[in-house]
Amino acid sequence: MANDPMLKFVGTGQAYPEKRAAGERAGDFNEITRDYALEKAEEQSARCSQCGVPYCSTHCPLHNHIPDWLRLTAEGRLREAYELSNATSTMPEICGRICPQDRLCEGNCVIEFSGHGAVTIGAVEKYITDTAWNEGWVEPLVPGADRGQSIGVIGAGPAGLSTAEYLRKAGYEVHVYDRHDRMGGLLTYGIPGFKLEKHIVMRRVERLAEGGIVFHENFEIGRDATMDELRERHDAILIATGVYKSRDIKAPGVGTGGVVKALDYLTASNRVGFGDAVPLFEDGSLNAKGKNVVVIGGGDTAMDCVRTAIRQGAKSVKCLYRRDRENMPGSQREVAHAEEEGVEFVWLSAPIAFEGTKHVTGVKATKMRLGAADASGRRAPEADPGTEFTLEADLVIKALGFDAEELPKLFGCDDLAVTRWGTLRVDHRTMMTSLDGVFAAGDIVRGASLVVWAIRDGRDVTDHMHKYLKTKAREKREERVAA
């Protein structure tokens, strides 16, 4: 198999590196041909111990029936495996690709505890759902009996799309509003195509549109309609905008040309993948080709940036992170992949200035050390005096995470209550905001988190919205009778 020319990167036409082609590492068979993938899926599924204490399921935010669909896969009953996987998730093939399984299901696999390597749960989930699409097992979205009520969903990311699907199935008219020209949110523009091929997202959106969900692209609340107007138009609203405000660095030279935001960089790369004209990519501003790239941050977004830069043909790629490897927030699996691809990690280091006049030429940094634990129990990094050094850089990407935008200001809705972090304040018993009939779910409530949690929140808020809408319909009927 090592020399098989059919082995490919996901979403690219590049030959799969020989050192990873054997498919021996957990998850590697994500990226290989169909027949071999079936063999590996059945082999991996058969390794499941049916342990009686399914830690994999309990550590999955969706509580997927993992041991059950692994057993069905091992028995070759792929359609049943798909149907069981699909029962708890609106996007199983997406979660199979981008969930940090090493921190969730696979990281809590009993076989992993025994030292024999986890069952590659994510790869099997991806395979069985991809097979379902190929074989025509994915059924169309069929709306329920018309309830005569409509829903407005603000934000077409995983939380919004999940809720839209469930409520459409329940018989509601559903409209989804998004400020971008394509639906999917960060699934479309924030996650690189080598991790999540864009046609995978688009076919999900197309299925929803064919089921009668109405999508409003390039639609901004506050510009194209006020929140009050939207509330008049619909019987209930869901806000699922995610968090898009990039955290910044306070350091001299941060405004120098060539110091860019991670989301700007990733969005440009993804737009190019769609075939869009992207002037800032074409003029080199958001293109890493031939450049010395420094990415600042240690989360999954930073990993997406360094691996994208490698694929764009960067001269060198370094990741600067203020803590050590054991204390980084990103997936250890992603770090290992990045190292295999040639990324150099500069641990326990933080930027203190950006050098250059009109354009960045280097990052001045200092070594860090881990001090006393903070309130969360995590050891706080502190500068180690006298350890300054400089990294050559033609492109610096800031990947420090995301905060909530000022939605009350953006939406022109001062009554929309927020927390001290800027996320929306909700009643956690109902997931309703301070506005009657306006609910919220996903990152805009919990802060920057995982796609699988957004899907879970979308599933949960559906129940609350459904109860609210049934009560509202009953009250209207009673008012008509009384009149």
Salt bridges, closest charged atoms under 4 A:
ASP28 OD1 - ARG20 NH2 3.27
GLU31 OE1 - ARG20 NH2 3.81
GLU43 OE2 - LYS40 NZ 3.09
GLU75 OE2 - ARG71 NH1 3.78
GLU75 OE1 - ARG77 NH1 2.61
GLU80 OE1 - ARG77 NH2 2.85
GLU83 OE2 - ARG79 NE 3.56
GLU93 OE2 - ARG204 NE 2.96
GLU106 OE1 - ARG333 NH2 2.53
ASP130 OD2 - ARG97 NH2 2.86
ASP130 OD2 - LYS126 NZ 3.35
ASP130 OD1 - ARG203 NH2 3.19
GLU135 OE2 - ARG34 NH2 2.53
GLU165 OE2 - LYS169 NZ 3.49
GLU165 OE2 - ARG207 NH1 3.10
GLU173 OE2 - HIS175 NE2 2.60
ASP178 OD1 - HIS180 ND1 3.23
ASP181 OD2 - ARG182 NH1 3.90
ASP181 OD2 - ARG271 NH1 3.07
GLU197 OE1 - ARG97 NE 2.71
GLU220 OE2 - ARG223 NH1 3.49
ASP224 OD2 - ARG223 NH2 2.76
ASP235 OD1 - LYS472 NZ 3.94
ASP235 OD1 - LYS476 NZ 3.56
ASP248 OD1 - LYS398 NZ 2.93
ASP276 OD2 - ARG182 NH1 2.86
ASP276 OD2 - ARG271 NH1 3.08
ASP300 OD2 - ARG103 NH2 3.76
ASP304 OD1 - LYS195 NZ 2.82
GLU334 OE1 - LYS195 NZ 3.58
GLU334 OE2 - ARG307 NH1 3.19
GLU339 OE2 - ARG325 NH1 2.82
GLU340 OE1 - ARG20 NE 3.10
GLU340 OE2 - ARG25 NE 3.53
GLU341 OE2 - ARG307 NH2 2.75
GLU341 OE1 - ARG311 NH1 3.01
GLU344 OE1 - LYS318 NZ 3.83
GLU382 OE2 - ARG369 NE 3.36
ASP384 OD1 - ARG369 NH1 3.36
ASP403 OD1 - ARG247 NE 2.96
GLU405 OE1 - ARG179 NH2 2.89
ASP427 OD2 - ARG429 NH2 2.98
ASP457 OD2 - ARG446 NE 2.84
ASP460 OD2 - ARG456 NE 2.86
